[in-house]
Amino acid sequence: MPDRPIPGAAADLEPGDRPGVPMETQAQPLAGARAPITPQHADVPVFKHAGRKHMPPVYGTAQPPKGLSGLLRKTAYSYPDHLPRHWMMLLLADRVDVWEHRLRRSLPWGLPAAAALLVAGVSWRRLSRA
């Protein structure tokens, strides 16, 4: 066994010497960047993890949270992201979002079809009684 330590193998290095510390730093422009980094402003609700102080410079606002899946996402982001409850609720919100989309997509033809079946069932009962 060698007498000298392997560089970077110790877990108890000074925080400034560890590669992951600090975990988040302020966004710095790359060398040669022409425009300063300006934060994006959202006009829809955007969820962020409870441990983060600031939003990243760019984030998605194309699909705002809505319906039951949006409520589930809002609840999930109220929990810290190290808890399994946070991730399970996000997975459930994804599944609910798929079913909400399917229901929304089938309403234009599903609602008239259900009404037609109801009318046909009522008239069938009236004909069978007579």
C-alpha positions in Angstrom: 0.0 0.0 0.0 1.5 3.4 -0.9 2.2 5.8 1.8 1.0 8.9 0.0 -2.8 9.4 -0.3 -4.6 9.4 -3.6 -5.6 12.9 -4.6 -9.3 13.6 -4.3 -10.1 10.3 -2.6 -10.8 11.8 0.8 -14.4 12.6 1.6 -13.5 15.1 4.2 -11.7 17.7 2.0 -12.2 21.4 2.6 -15.6 22.4 1.1 -13.8 24.7 -1.4 -11.7 21.8 -2.7 -14.7 19.5 -3.4 -16.0 19.5 -7.0 -19.7 19.7 -6.0 -19.4 22.6 -3.6 -21.2 25.0 -3.9 -23.9 23.0 -5.6 -25.4 26.0 -7.3 -23.7 29.1 -8.3 -24.8 32.2 -10.0 -25.0 31.9 -13.8 -21.9 33.3 -15.4 -21.7 34.1 -19.1 -19.2 32.0 -21.1 -16.2 33.7 -22.6 -17.2 35.4 -25.8 -20.8 35.7 -24.9 -22.4 38.8 -26.4 -25.5 39.2 -24.3 -25.8 39.3 -20.5 -27.9 36.6 -18.9 -31.3 38.0 -18.0 -33.8 36.0 -16.0 -37.0 34.8 -17.8 -40.3 36.1 -16.5 -43.3 33.8 -16.5 -46.9 34.7 -16.8 -48.0 31.2 -15.8 -47.3 29.3 -12.5 -43.9 27.7 -12.6 -43.0 25.2 -9.8 -39.5 25.0 -8.3 -37.9 22.8 -5.7 -38.1 24.1 -2.2 -34.4 24.0 -1.7 -33.6 26.4 -4.6 -33.5 30.1 -3.9 -33.7 31.3 -7.5 -35.1 30.1 -10.7 -32.7 29.0 -13.5 -32.3 31.6 -16.3 -34.5 29.6 -18.7 -37.4 27.3 -18.0 -40.4 26.0 -19.8 -43.8 27.7 -19.8 -45.4 26.1 -22.9 -47.5 23.7 -20.9 -48.8 25.4 -17.8 -50.1 23.2 -15.0 -53.9 22.8 -15.1 -56.6 20.6 -13.8 -56.1 17.8 -11.3 -52.6 17.0 -12.6 -51.6 20.7 -11.9 -52.9 20.4 -8.4 -51.0 17.2 -7.9 -47.8 18.9 -9.2 -48.3 21.9 -6.9 -48.7 19.5 -3.9 -45.6 17.5 -5.0 -43.4 20.6 -5.1 -44.4 21.5 -1.6 -42.3 18.5 -0.4 -38.5 18.4 -0.6 -37.2 16.5 -3.6 -35.3 13.9 -1.4 -38.6 12.4 -0.3 -40.1 9.6 -2.4 -43.5 11.2 -1.9 -42.4 14.1 -4.1 -41.4 11.9 -7.0 -44.4 9.5 -6.7 -46.8 12.4 -6.8 -45.1 13.8 -9.9 -45.4 10.3 -11.5 -49.0 10.2 -10.6 -49.5 13.7 -12.0 -48.1 12.5 -15.3 -50.5 9.6 -15.5 -53.5 11.9 -14.5 -52.4 14.4 -17.2 -52.5 11.6 -19.8 -56.1 10.7 -18.8 -57.2 14.3 -18.7 -55.9 14.7 -22.3 -57.7 11.5 -23.4 -60.9 12.7 -21.8 -60.6 16.2 -23.4 -59.9 14.6 -26.8 -62.9 12.3 -26.6 -65.5 14.8 -25.4 -66.4 16.1 -28.9 -67.6 12.7 -30.0 -68.1 10.9 -26.7 -70.7 13.2 -25.3 -73.0 13.0 -28.3 -72.5 9.2 -28.5 -73.5 8.9 -24.8 -76.5 11.0 -25.3 -77.5 8.9 -28.4 -77.1 5.7 -26.4 -79.2 7.1 -23.6 -82.0 8.2 -26.0 -81.9 4.8 -27.7 -82.1 3.0 -24.4 -85.1 5.0 -23.2 -86.9 4.5 -26.5 -86.1 0.7 -26.4 -87.6 0.4 -23.0 -90.8 2.2 -24.1 -91.1 0.0 -27.2 -90.6 -3.2 -25.1 -93.3 -2.2 -22.6 -95.9 -1.6 -25.2 
